[in-house]
Amino acid sequence: MEEFLLNATIYLGAAVIAVPIAARLGLGSVLGYLIAGLLIGPITGIDSGDTEGLRHFAEFGVVMMLFLIGLELDPGALWDMRHRLMGLGGLQLVVTTLLLTLVVIFMGANWQVALAVGLMLALSSTAIVLQTLTEKGLMQSAGGRSMFSVLLTQDIAVIPMLALMPLLATGAGHTGADHESLSLVEGLPAWGVTLATLGAMAAIVFGGRYLAHPLFRFIDAARLREMYTAVALLIVVGIATLMNMVGLSPALGAFLAGVMLANSEFRHELETDIEPFKGLLLGLFFITVGAGIDVRGLLSEPARFVSLAVALMVAKAAVLAPLAYMFKLRGRDFWLFTLGLAQAGEFGFLLVSFTSQQGVISNAIGNDLLLVIALSMLLTPLAFIAYDLYARRSKDAQALPDEDEIDEQNGVIIVGIGRFGQVVNRLVRSAGYKTTVLDSNLQTIQMMRKFGVKGFFGDPTRPDLLKAAGLMSAKVLVVAVNSPDSATRIVAHARAERPDLHIIVRARDRAHVYALYQVGANDIVREMFDSSLRVGRYVLENIGLSEFEANEAERTFFKHDRQMIRELANFWDPNVPAGENEAYQKRAMELDRDIESAMLIQLMSLHEDKSGPDNADDDRDDSESSSKAG
């Protein structure tokens, strides 16, 4: 126990130092954990045998990762993505596995080992790639979306890989048969093992579908926050235990349970409770992997291992390039897809450890694979640097300038010229006022220029671009960008620079309204609110109210809702979900009742006016008022 605690302390200390440094250098947290493990292994003298117990504990991080992946995979969303998942993702896995399997057979291995190695190395690093795409703002590009499809396919494919690997066992490695474990299938005939396995799978599906909801409702009645965390951990650990008892992968069971709970109202609660444990345990897992790498072997033959890592990346790129072309990725998207997925992935570490324990590959081959996978991941930042160089120098990159030179400044700045911003711009310009339009979508800017509307291309979240557009002299700033985070950042910067500037912002939803209110927006317009009011008014007009009565109901609701938003902003806490903020909920219900009362009083007043002696005149006045309001 003391040795376990000492190793855990060393690993956590190394992570606290190495991971932030790696993140600052742009290497990502996964590589930071690996580097920490590589450093503490030879420095402390801790070998793989000393870390075996800690690694088994840390492998729960992988199980939790698969559970969270399952939570994200709504069966309906999976069906909508089926073409890219089965087409692009499936072809990448199959072709890469076949190519690498043939190469390993050519090097002298038997087909079982070759197939296992091919499957391991066909995977790419989900953690590194997605983090890099997010940091570079490339997730929504054609190349980024295609990469996400491939990574999602690979994550799903890990499940059948874990089921397939024991069938390839040759007895080459350590099978783990020297320790006792509780088993439900030991001593059973083949049909009994099959029934027990199917029963365990059915229990997970049935429990996720029918038992989890009553359990969470029971826990919710206790009103104890820590109980949610306890139940989340119970689900993951319990499933892992059950799957071990029937001889299956705990990750498989966790994944199935996650998919079953993907549409649950408790999904976000589960994600929030599991995420910290997953991140910590997964980090420990990567550290133990790094500490178990044969550093002496790497230093004894550095050229050999670096050559193998580079050859692996070249081979994978040779498969990715034709697939990118086949699925109509061109230019920068082509190279982003080809270079970005060429490394091996973190699931390779899991599969190497698993196949060594199952006797599929020898420990010597496993150590070599760990080195090659880690080196390919370490080389991945260089691949993205190469992509960046191409993007700057390529012809299509030159056709997309970083920003336009803004040669005019006007009293109104409109940031974001999509469907929402275009209407605002047309109205203001039609009234005789000039505007300065900014947008980060070059195609939109170019299309508007064809219609005689001048706009400037650039990233509006950049302070220097806003300043060049006339932020310091403008009278009104309209922010109509799609991204809520970008809108909030723009408003916060503009308010800090110009306390006197009138800022009008498009908000996505009520939570975004509160965020914008806190950073200093003057007028906040929910993008769907006004159109929803019009629809509601039409409903009232067609179920018995006159046009004037419906218009007055709409006006009254609009007035009280704006007051309601301003007051609820004082109760809003961005760190607490609205469903858990009791003070917010209580005040919201009180204000809803106030709106209903105000609407009822307004309609009763209108009916009383109609029944009065001057009804004919009132009808004429109502008609005129309705005409003006229309």
Beta strands, then each sheet from edge to edge (+ up, - down):
strand 1: 412-415
strand 2: 435-439
strand 3: 456-457
strand 4: 476-479
strand 5: 502-507
strand 6: 523-526
sheet 1: 3+ 2+ 1+ 4+ 5+ 6+
end
